[in-house]
């Protein structure tokens, strides 16, 4: 480009509001548009509730407004089905949307030195104090088998393997599973399992859990550990969203599962955890929960 052309372009876009690059970038202010584009790039047509389920942190109103803005900008399109009975509308990327560089953001963000993006609701723990407290509260010994649910980059796992007899790192993201297997290839007491924890074969022998769990499947994890695995789950430490933690300690317990948990386990909210302890920072508050199985004895003599 010649100096004359450069000067003409500078004059043309002296008003930043007219700059096309600025206009493109402004469409993606905030984190939600980028994440939504990633989801739509992996699915041909996606329903509103499917997008919301994939992004547990976003409210229905914010999601609806973000989708409307992207549709107005011509980046996504809403497919309306005029059928009887009515069929749920779906969203997909337009031709312009598919040209956007953001559609490959998930792969890029999972590469080295990039920020991780988790659509399952998990945020990686990077707070060393929190990690040490979680392990200390769980009272791990060199005889224990410990599950790290949603192991991510292995920030917790790398500390657990120094103490526990056996560590099972469970991770559903294929890229992270590959990372974990490379990271712990020489660790004899670490087993990396690539699957959704809800499909994981829980040990049939005593075990503990020290984990920063995926927030989106908290209730499922609780049921598997403290209900279905009552005989073998010894307790541990779990980092999770603050709201479901507080519900465990509500004065009025209406959920029969919660009553069951308190019957067989001692639950303790150790302390609240700020967003700065995670990568990426969540939009909700978190907490460290300590779980210890009670020593109950039942006498069935008649």
N, C-alpha and C positions, 0 to 999 in steps of 0.2 A: 504494500500500500504506500502510495506517494505521500509526501508531506501535505500536498494540497487536498488530497482525498481525506486524510486524517483530520485536517482542520475542518473540512466540510461536515464530516461525521460528528465531530465534537460540537459544532454549532447546532447541528440537527437535533442532537440529544442533550443539549445543554439543560433542558428541563428533564430531570430524571424520571418523571412520571410518564414520559413518552418513550423511554428506553425499553425495547422489546425484551431484553434480557432481564431487566428489573421486573417487568410484568410477569414473565414466566416464573421467576423465583418466588414472587409474591403469592402465587397460587398455592405454594407448598409451605406457607408459613405454619409453624407448629409441627408436631410429630404425626398427627393422625392421618393427613392426606397421604404421606409416604407409606405408612403401614397399610392403609386401605388399598393402595395401588399394588403393593406386594401381594396381598391376598387375592385380588382380582386377577393378577397376572398368572396365578397358579390354577385358577378355575375359570372355565369358560363363562358360566353364569352362576352368580352367587346371590342368595337371598339375604335380606336385611338381618334376620335372626342368626344366620350363619356367620356373617361378618361380626356381629356383636358378640357371639360366642367365642370367636377367634381373638377378640380384643376385650378381655374382661374388664379392663380399667376404664373404658369409655362409656359414657352415659348414653341412653337412647336419643336424647335431644341433641347432644353434640354430634353423635353419629349421623343423625338425620340431617342436621345443618351442613355437615361436612360433605355428605353425599350430594346434597342439593347444589352446593357451591361447585363441586367437581363436575356435576352434570351441566350446570350453567356455562362453565368454561369449556365444555365440549370434550372433556378428558374421559368421562365415563358416560354410559347411557343406561337408562332405566327401561327395562323391557316389561311392557304392560300386556297382560293376557286378558282379552275380553271373552272369557269363557264362563259357562254356567255348568256346575258351580264355580265360583270365582277362584282363580289360581293366583298364588302369591307372586308379586312382582319380583323381578330379578335384576341384578346389576352386572355389567360387564364393561371392559375397556373399549373405547372407540379406537379408530385408526391412529388418531393423534395421541391417545393415551398409551398405545403400544409403542409409539416412537419415543416416549419419555425414557430417560436413562434410569429412572427410579424403579422400573419394573425388575431390574436385576439387583435391587438394593439388598435383598435378603442374603444372597450369596456374598455380595461385597462386604456387608456388615459382619459376616461371620468369619471373614478372613483375618489373618494376623494383624494386630494393631488397629483393628476396627472395633466399633462398639457393637455388642450383641443385641439383636432384637428378637424377643421371644413372643410369639403370638399366643402361647399357652398361659400367659400370665406370670411367668417366672422372671425374676430379676436376680442377677448373680450377686452373691455376697462378697464384698471386697473389704469389709471391716474386720481387721485382725482381732480386735478386742471382742467383737461379737462372736467370731469363730471360736476363740479360746473359751469364752463364757459358755457357748453351746456345748462344747466338748466336756468342760468341767461339770456342768449341770447334769450331763448324762452319766457321769461317773463310769467312764469307759475303762476297761481293764484289758490286759493282754490275753484274756480268755474269751473275749466277746466277739460276736459277729455283728457288724454294724451295716445298716442300709443307708446309703446316701441317695435319697429320692430326688431326681432332677439334678444330677451331679454337675451339669453345665460344663464349665471349663476346669473343674476339679479343684476349685479353691478350698473347699471343705475336705475333699477326699485326700489331698496331699498331707493334711494334718492328721487325719484319722488313721492312715496307714502306719504312722509312727507309734501308735498306741494299741490299736485293736489287733486281734488275732487274724480276722478276716474282714475285708471291706467289700461290699457289693455296691458299685456305682451304677445307678439306673438312670438312663437318659434316652429320651425319645427322638431327639434331633439327630439325624444321620451324620451331619457334619461334625457335631460335637462328640458323637460316639467314636468316630474315627480319630478325633483329636485326643480323646481320653485313652484310647487303646495305644496310641503312639506314646503318650505321656507316661503311662504306667506299664509299658511293655516289659520293663525289667523288675517290676514290683510283684513279688510272688504272692503277696497276701491281698491283692486287689483284683476283683473280677468285674469287668465292664459288661453290662447287659443293655443291649439296645432295644428298648420297647417302652410302650406306655405303661406306667406303673399299674394301671387298672387291669392290664393283661399279664402282669408279672406273677410268676409262681412263688408266692411267699414261702420262706423256709418253714419246714415242719419241725424245727427245733428252736430253742430260745434265741432271740435276737433283740437288738436295740436299733433305734433310728436316730441319726443326727443329720438333719437335713434342712435346707432352705427350699421348701416344697413349691411346686407350681401353684400359684394362688387360685387358678381357675378350677382345680380339682380337689380343693381342700376337704370338702365333705366326703368325697369318695375315699380319700386317703384315710380319714378318721375311721370310717366304717370298716375298711379292710384291716387296719391295725388294731383298733380297740373293740371290734365286734367279731369279725370273721376270724381274726388271729388271736383271740383272747388267750388261748392256752400257751402261746409261745412269745407274744410280744411283751417284753420286759419293761419297756418305756424308752425314754430318751429326750432329746431336745429338738424342737421344730420351730423354724422361723416361718411365720405366715402373716397374712393380713390381719390387722388389729381388729376389725369389725367382727369376723367370725370367732376370734379369740374371746372377745368381750361377751359374745352370746353364750359361751360355755359357762360364764360366771353370772348369768342373769339370775335375779332373785326368784323369778318365776320360770320354771323349766317346763315347757310344753312338749319339747321334742323327746320322744321316748329313747332315741339313741343317746342324747346328751345325758339323760338320767342314767342310762346303762353305763356310760363312760365314767361318771362320777362314782358309781357303785363299785367298780373294779379298779379304778385308777385314781391316784392323787394328781390333780392338775393344778399347775401354778403358773400365773402370768409373771414371768421374771421381771421384764421391763419392756417399755415401748422402744421401737427402733425407728430412727429417722430415715428419710429417703437417701441421704448422703452415704448410707452404708451399703448401697446397691449400685449396680451398673447394668442397665440404665436405671436412673432413679425412678421409683414408682410414683404414681400420683396419689397413692393412698398410704396411710400409716401402717406400720408393721409391728410385730411383737415377737418376743422370744418366749416360747411355751415349754415348760418342763413337765414331763409325764413320768410317773412312777407307779408301777403296778402294786396294788395293795396285797398284803398277805392275809388272805381270808381263809378261814377254816369253817367248814360246814359239818355239823354232826347230824346225821340222818337216823339216829337210833330211835326206835319206837318202843 
